[in-house]
Amino acid sequence: MVETMAKQPVQALEIVKVARADLPLSCPQLGTEVWNLHPRVYLPIETGSETLCPYCGTHYVLEG
């Protein structure tokens, strides 16, 4: 028997503003709760003004 899963509401992605002093940018950031961690990944934001984490979808925006 095939069961269909109930659709979950789409949650808004988190937007995190970062300064040039915070570079190089990695996700997850320090202070993220342990249960919510994924492998650390360094994100290339220096060439643009924003980027998304491929694991959790957090949206990072470079200020200034």
Sine and cosine of phi, psi and omega as CSV:
sin_phi,cos_phi,sin_psi,cos_psi,sin_omega,cos_omega
0.00,0.00,0.70,-0.71,0.01,-1.00
-0.98,-0.20,0.81,-0.59,0.04,-1.00
-0.96,-0.29,0.62,-0.78,0.07,-1.00
-0.99,-0.11,0.63,-0.78,0.01,-1.00
-1.00,0.09,0.63,-0.78,0.05,-1.00
-0.92,0.40,0.66,-0.75,0.00,-1.00
-0.96,0.28,0.72,-0.69,0.04,-1.00
-1.00,-0.03,0.57,-0.82,0.05,-1.00
-0.90,0.43,0.58,-0.81,0.00,-1.00
-0.97,0.25,0.79,-0.61,0.02,-1.00
-1.00,0.01,0.55,-0.83,0.05,-1.00
-0.93,0.38,0.66,-0.75,0.03,-1.00
-0.96,0.29,0.55,-0.84,0.02,-1.00
-0.97,0.26,0.67,-0.74,0.07,-1.00
-0.93,-0.38,0.82,-0.58,-0.02,-1.00
-0.86,-0.50,0.82,-0.58,0.06,-1.00
-1.00,-0.02,0.73,-0.68,0.00,-1.00
-0.81,-0.58,0.50,-0.87,0.04,-1.00
-0.98,-0.21,0.29,-0.96,0.03,-1.00
-0.86,0.52,-0.48,0.88,0.02,-1.00
-0.92,0.40,-0.33,0.94,-0.01,-1.00
-1.00,0.07,-0.04,1.00,-0.05,-1.00
-0.99,0.16,0.52,-0.86,0.03,1.00
-0.95,0.32,0.57,-0.82,-0.07,-1.00
-1.00,0.03,0.76,-0.65,0.09,-1.00
-0.74,-0.67,0.42,-0.91,0.04,-1.00
-0.74,-0.67,0.71,-0.70,0.07,1.00
-0.97,0.25,0.42,-0.91,-0.01,-1.00
-0.99,0.16,0.32,-0.95,0.08,-1.00
-0.86,0.51,0.63,-0.78,0.01,-1.00
1.00,-0.04,-0.08,1.00,0.06,-1.00
-0.94,0.34,0.68,-0.74,-0.03,-1.00
-0.88,0.47,0.62,-0.79,-0.10,-0.99
-0.85,0.53,-0.64,0.77,-0.06,-1.00
-0.91,0.42,-0.33,0.95,-0.11,-0.99
-0.97,-0.24,0.26,0.97,-0.08,-1.00
-0.99,0.12,0.51,-0.86,0.18,-0.98
-0.79,-0.62,0.15,-0.99,0.01,-1.00
-0.83,0.56,0.63,-0.77,0.01,-1.00
-0.92,0.40,0.73,-0.69,0.02,-1.00
-0.73,-0.68,0.68,-0.73,0.05,-1.00
-1.00,-0.05,0.76,-0.65,-0.12,-0.99
-0.96,-0.29,0.75,-0.66,0.00,-1.00
-0.99,0.17,0.99,-0.10,0.00,-1.00
-0.93,-0.38,-0.17,0.98,-0.06,-1.00
-0.88,0.47,-0.56,0.83,-0.06,-1.00
-1.00,0.07,-0.27,0.96,0.01,-1.00
-0.79,-0.61,-0.24,-0.97,0.00,-1.00
-0.91,-0.42,-0.06,1.00,0.04,-1.00
-0.38,-0.93,0.35,-0.94,0.01,-1.00
-0.38,-0.92,0.31,-0.95,0.05,-1.00
-0.89,-0.46,0.60,-0.80,0.10,-0.99
-0.97,0.23,0.78,-0.63,-0.02,-1.00
-0.94,0.33,-0.30,0.95,-0.01,-1.00
-1.00,0.03,-0.79,0.61,-0.14,-0.99
-0.93,-0.36,-0.17,0.99,0.04,-1.00
0.99,0.15,0.10,1.00,0.03,-1.00
-0.86,0.50,0.71,-0.71,-0.04,-1.00
-0.99,-0.15,0.90,-0.44,0.00,-1.00
-0.97,-0.23,0.71,-0.70,0.00,-1.00
-0.84,-0.55,0.80,-0.60,0.01,-1.00
-1.00,0.08,0.84,-0.54,0.01,-1.00
-1.00,0.02,0.55,-0.84,0.12,-0.99
0.95,0.30,0.00,0.00,0.00,0.00
